[in-house]
Amino acid sequence: MGEPNTLQVVLMGLITVFVVLICLILIIKLMGFLMMKVTERKAVPAAVPAPGVPQGTAAPGDKQKLVAAVAAAIAEDMGTDVNHLKIHSIRKL
């Protein structure tokens, strides 16, 4: 048997690349499926709201804490001080 010609080398290279890519896709999909099953098993039940507080409302102290937390997160992301920020409103999406 002689040496392989250029076309055979190119075809073998392309086939090898696509077979490896298909294997990687299958492995990633399998890992995603397994991770979904693991996270479903470890899911924490939703917290039950306190009976005295209507859902969707917050006490004034809680709102101030929320504004402070949002301001701190924005300041950290922007790399500035919280005193340089002015939050006009916060809406639930």
C-alpha positions as CSV (number, residue, x, y, z in Angstrom):
1,M,0.0,0.0,0.0
2,G,1.3,3.5,-0.9
3,E,1.3,6.7,0.9
4,P,-2.1,8.4,1.4
5,N,-2.8,11.3,-0.9
6,T,-3.7,14.8,0.2
7,L,-7.5,14.2,-0.2
8,Q,-7.4,11.2,2.2
9,V,-5.5,13.2,4.8
10,V,-7.9,16.1,4.6
11,L,-11.0,13.8,4.9
12,M,-9.5,11.9,7.8
13,G,-8.8,15.2,9.6
14,L,-12.3,16.6,9.0
15,I,-13.9,13.3,10.1
16,T,-11.8,13.2,13.2
17,V,-12.7,16.8,14.1
18,F,-16.4,16.4,13.6
19,V,-16.5,13.1,15.5
20,V,-14.8,14.7,18.5
21,L,-17.1,17.7,18.3
22,I,-20.2,15.4,18.3
23,C,-18.7,13.5,21.3
24,L,-18.2,16.8,23.2
25,I,-21.8,17.9,22.5
26,L,-23.1,14.6,23.8
27,I,-20.9,14.8,26.9
28,I,-22.0,18.4,27.6
29,K,-25.7,17.5,27.2
30,L,-25.3,14.5,29.5
31,M,-23.6,16.7,32.1
32,G,-26.4,19.3,31.9
33,F,-29.0,16.6,32.3
34,L,-27.3,15.2,35.3
35,M,-26.9,18.6,36.9
36,M,-30.6,19.3,36.4
37,K,-31.4,16.1,38.2
38,V,-29.1,16.9,41.1
39,T,-30.4,20.4,41.5
40,E,-34.0,19.2,41.4
41,R,-33.2,16.7,44.2
42,K,-31.7,19.4,46.3
43,A,-34.4,22.0,45.7
44,V,-35.4,23.9,48.8
45,P,-39.2,24.5,49.2
46,A,-40.3,28.1,48.9
47,A,-40.5,30.1,52.1
48,V,-43.9,30.6,53.6
49,P,-44.7,34.3,54.2
50,A,-45.4,35.4,57.8
51,P,-49.1,35.3,58.6
52,G,-49.3,38.9,59.8
53,V,-47.7,40.6,56.7
54,P,-49.6,40.7,53.4
55,Q,-47.6,39.3,50.5
56,G,-46.1,42.0,48.3
57,T,-45.7,44.6,51.0
58,A,-42.7,45.3,53.1
59,A,-42.2,47.1,56.4
60,P,-40.5,50.5,56.2
61,G,-37.4,49.2,57.8
62,D,-37.2,46.4,55.3
63,K,-37.5,48.8,52.4
64,Q,-34.6,50.9,53.8
65,K,-32.5,47.7,54.0
66,L,-33.4,46.8,50.4
67,V,-32.4,50.3,49.2
68,A,-29.1,50.1,51.1
69,A,-28.4,46.6,49.7
70,V,-29.1,47.7,46.1
71,A,-27.1,50.9,46.5
72,A,-24.1,48.9,47.9
73,A,-24.3,46.4,45.0
74,I,-24.5,49.2,42.4
75,A,-21.6,51.1,44.0
76,E,-19.5,47.9,44.2
77,D,-20.1,47.2,40.5
78,M,-19.4,50.8,39.4
79,G,-16.3,51.0,41.7
80,T,-17.5,54.1,43.5
81,D,-18.6,55.1,46.9
82,V,-22.3,54.7,48.0
83,N,-22.4,58.4,48.9
84,H,-22.0,59.3,45.2
85,L,-25.2,57.4,44.3
86,K,-28.8,58.7,44.3
87,I,-31.5,56.1,43.9
88,H,-34.8,57.6,42.7
89,S,-37.0,54.5,42.7
90,I,-36.9,50.7,42.9
91,R,-39.6,48.7,41.1
92,K,-40.2,45.0,41.2
93,L,-39.9,43.4,37.8
